[in-house]
Amino acid sequence: MTNDEIPMTNQTRMTNDEWMIRSSFVLRHSLVLRAWSFVILSAFVASFPATLHADTWPVFRGNAQGDGVAAGPLAAKLDVLWKRMFKNAAFTGTAAIVDGVVYVGGLDGYFRALNLADGSDRWQFHSELGFEGPAAVRDGRVYVGDADGLVECLDASTGKRLWNFETEGEINAGANFYKADVLLGSQDGTLYALNADSGKLHWKYTIENMIQCSPTVIENRVFLAGCDGKLHVIDCDTGMAAATVEIGDPTGSTAAALDSRVFFGTQGGKFLCIDWQAAKELWSYEPRRKSPIQSSAAIARLGAKDCRIIFGGRDRRVHALDAANGNESWDFATKQNVDSSPVVVGDRVYVGTGDGRLVALAVATGEQLWDYEAGGGFTASPAVAQGCLVIGNDDGTLYCFGGKP
């Protein structure tokens, strides 16, 4: 008699019933475990910064903390994928790149949305006096200030104005975000927190001189290095001062944040590391040739505790300092000023120079690894996302670099 021929007994039926009950029990528990695993995994992923899993460049320095680090890779050898020249459209503001679209404003009065793939037009928005600063993009909306002091909120798909807000001074800095607010400073000396959906004023914080830097956000604090010679640490929820630190000179440099420290340069030629929690200076660095520092720093992580702080200066050099003590690790000589802010991509750092060169340097040594002679001059900084580097120059040419297949 084969197994198929074994007669079905009561005992056999009980075993099968028990098996079905146990299978049902296991299935239910398996589904519960899967559900809990999904919840735990979702919470785990949500706890990480967006920059770790979103290959975009949505704000001036790439992320809320302003560290100038790209989320995705670039090819080691870059080629010009496309370039477009716009008459009278000098580019001083850094582009934003989100979902395959480049958003950038020019001094010709137009803010443009272009396809990242080929540089073709999607839409443009006109402002009488033009756009000097970078844009910020979130949730299908673009936020940018113009030279007339208007904060514009535009539909990212169409360029249609959704709302605007009038400040009392020119805007040449970019926006940042905290919860439901968009944060943006004006040369009227005020940092505005506006509801990102409606443009309604939530709070404002005023200093004694102009604001030319973009706000940096970490935890529930926003940092503002002002032209009043102070670093302002502001509570993002209330708009009240949490601390101020005397820095000696005005600055338009955007602070880069790393844990409890922020890094930035001043018009007096000094570069500073401030502990924002203790509200005190940890160290300072002065280049051999003292000159204004317009460039905002990038933070390059070489190891768990080994970081380089990299920035350009009007001493015609790119500097790399040890984040722990401010000691110089290396510098790189250029032919003109470096007002452009560097961007770190893996073990390389990219920066534009005043004589129209775009260079790639080794983060560890400062060795030149690649360069491109564009002509004109670069004040704007690179934006890196989706395997592309986008930068505009003061001749009105917008470049897109990447690795060719």
Sequence and secondary structure as in RCSB ss.txt:
>XXXX:A:sequence
MTNDEIPMTNQTRMTNDEWMIRSSFVLRHSLVLRAWSFVILSAFVASFPATLHADTWPVFRGNAQGDGVAAGPLA
AKLDVLWKRMFKNAAFTGTAAIVDGVVYVGGLDGYFRALNLADGSDRWQFHSELGFEGPAAVRDGRVYVGDADGL
VECLDASTGKRLWNFETEGEINAGANFYKADVLLGSQDGTLYALNADSGKLHWKYTIENMIQCSPTVIENRVFLA
GCDGKLHVIDCDTGMAAATVEIGDPTGSTAAALDSRVFFGTQGGKFLCIDWQAAKELWSYEPRRKSPIQSSAAIA
RLGAKDCRIIFGGRDRRVHALDAANGNESWDFATKQNVDSSPVVVGDRVYVGTGDGRLVALAVATGEQLWDYEAG
GGFTASPAVAQGCLVIGNDDGTLYCFGGKP
>XXXX:A:secstr
  GGG    HHHHHHHHHHHHHHHHHHHHHHHHHHHHHHHHHHHHHTS GGGT   B STTSSTT   B SS   
SS EEEEEEE TT    S  EEETTEEEEE TTSEEEEEETTT  EEEEEE SS   S  EEETTEEEEE TTSE
EEEEETTT  EEEEEE SS   S  EEETTEEEEE TTSEEEEEETTT  EEEEEE SS   S  EEETTEEEEE
 TTSEEEEEETTT  EEEEEE SS      EEETTEEEEE TTS EEEEETTTTEEEEEE  SS     S  EEE
E SSS EEEEEEETTTEEEEEETTT  EEEEEE SS   S  EEETTEEEEE TTSEEEEEETTT  EEEEEE S
S   S  EEETTEEEEE TTSEEEEEE   
